[in-house]
Structure formats: structure tokens, C-alpha cells
């Protein structure tokens, strides 16, 4: 497809934006917003937690008001609007299929083509007198600024990593080194843990309950322990667990929990070794999934780790089951 064709032709899978549709939003953070965030954090109707793509007016923006771009994941949108309290601005929302800015940039939905499409279809050039759009820094991997400029006439300016720094960024007219630094501290990690626990808990907790009812109480404990290890301990202890691989970190957390459970139960060395292999591999798989939430990883790195880790996890699981079967301990 030629450069000119890209300027006016977009994928039919993307949500059309009506040029005249400009909705007014406020920076208020309501009780309903807080409840919706809590539900999204626990994976309740998570993929429907989105806003309509297009152009929004925050307050009463004028032609010289700043333009900020965001994803249509409502958590990203709300982080932007609520941190611009008292400011009149234009909010340009890209169709990222309900995915946050950083993940969408890696997948390409927060990208050059979509940004150019929304600029064109909202008629942004007719609403503002300047030609600057402020993007979140974490959207940079998906956007080629010079191509956006060539296709739309708008220049891309990268704001800070965190929306909470926007008022100071606007006051200074630039981002400080601290604003550019990507943090992923304990609170950042643990706020993401509930989704991990819910995603895997919907399968593992019923399995643990069934094992308990069938009389396999050790396996019920190990199953719940693997969920806790991969879904909670990996986020909590991420910088301190051994290895760079998330799969290795998950396996280490799983082995730790398995050892603690084994201390409370009488088992032979073979039983413990077999169950350690089985449930550490389960914790490793859950821990590997946390790569999608981490700022430590890249898309290519995740794919490489999956190619290496998943066969090893399957082998450990099969070996553990074979050991139990050989000794007559298999469930």
C-alpha cells in the first residue's frame, strides 16, 4: 500500500469515528468510576471496560488548547482526564480494543495508522490552531512520529510516563528525567495481581475443591498453593526471585510454597519431588503470564521465553505425574 493510500485508507476492523461527534467530559472521579475500576482490577467484565474512540472536550477547550492522546481502555482514559483537573483540553481517544496504552503500543493498536486515522476522521485540524499532540511516553513503541507528521501535519510530543505528572509537565513545558523513568514498584505490581488470581483461579480453585472432596487433600493444598505462588508471590517478590525469566521466578515461588506445604504433611521424598515438579510447573506457567503486565519485558522477549519455558513446564508436569504413577500415588 502506498504512503498516500495509507493517509486515507484504514482497516475496516477499526471503529469508525463520526467527525462531528465531540463529547464533553469532566475531570471528576466519581464513586461509580471507583466501583468500575475495582471490578476491572478483579477481571469483572474487564474487556468491556472501554470508552468510544474519538475526540472529547475536557471542560471548554479552545482552538489553542492542548491535545492529549490516549487509549480507549477506560482506566487509561480516566487516568488522563482526572489528572487534568481544572484544565481545558482536547482528548483524542484511539481504538485500542480496550487495551491500555503500553500493551496496545506493543500490539500495534496504539500506533501510527490508528493515530492518523482518528486525527483525520475527527477533523481535529479544524478544531485547533496548533499542530501538536501530546502522547504518553509508553505509547512511543507503536508510533512513528515522522510518519504521523507526514500523513496528518501534526507533530507528536511525548509527555511523561505517568498521567499524575502531567500538571508539572505542562507547567515546565518539558519532562524531567524523573518523569521519563519507568517505575514498577511493589504497589504497581500488586495492583495487577488480582487479575492474575482471577484468570487462573477460575480453573484452579474449583480443581482444588474437587480434589479436596475426593480425599486428595495434599493435592488440593498444592493446587491452591501454586495459584498463590504464581499469581501473588511472583508480583510481590519479582525483583528478588532468582533468574531473569518469569518462568524461572514462578517455578522458584512454586517450589517455596510446595516446601512449606510439605513441612505440614507427611510425604515420602518421591511424593514431594513429584508434586514439586507438577505444582512448580503450574506456578511457573502462571508467573510466565505476568510478563504481559510487567514493564520488564518486550514482545520479542516474551515470545522467546514462551518458546523455551512452555516445553520445560510440560516436561516437568509429565515427569511428576509419571513419578506418582510409577509409585502408585497418582491421585
Secondary structure as GFF3:
##gff-version 3
##sequence-region A 1 331
A	DSSP	alpha_helix	3	8	.	.	.	ID=ss1
A	DSSP	beta_strand	22	25	.	.	.	ID=ss2
A	DSSP	alpha_helix	31	41	.	.	.	ID=ss3
A	DSSP	three_ten_helix	46	48	.	.	.	ID=ss4
A	DSSP	beta_strand	54	58	.	.	.	ID=ss5
A	DSSP	beta_strand	67	71	.	.	.	ID=ss6
A	DSSP	alpha_helix	74	82	.	.	.	ID=ss7
A	DSSP	beta_strand	89	94	.	.	.	ID=ss8
A	DSSP	alpha_helix	101	107	.	.	.	ID=ss9
A	DSSP	alpha_helix	112	122	.	.	.	ID=ss10
A	DSSP	three_ten_helix	124	126	.	.	.	ID=ss11
A	DSSP	beta_strand	132	135	.	.	.	ID=ss12
A	DSSP	three_ten_helix	137	142	.	.	.	ID=ss13
A	DSSP	alpha_helix	145	152	.	.	.	ID=ss14
A	DSSP	beta_strand	155	158	.	.	.	ID=ss15
A	DSSP	three_ten_helix	163	165	.	.	.	ID=ss16
A	DSSP	alpha_helix	166	172	.	.	.	ID=ss17
A	DSSP	alpha_helix	177	180	.	.	.	ID=ss18
A	DSSP	alpha_helix	186	213	.	.	.	ID=ss19
A	DSSP	alpha_helix	217	228	.	.	.	ID=ss20
A	DSSP	pi_helix	229	233	.	.	.	ID=ss21
A	DSSP	alpha_helix	234	237	.	.	.	ID=ss22
A	DSSP	alpha_helix	246	263	.	.	.	ID=ss23
A	DSSP	alpha_helix	269	289	.	.	.	ID=ss24
A	DSSP	three_ten_helix	290	292	.	.	.	ID=ss25
A	DSSP	alpha_helix	299	327	.	.	.	ID=ss26
###
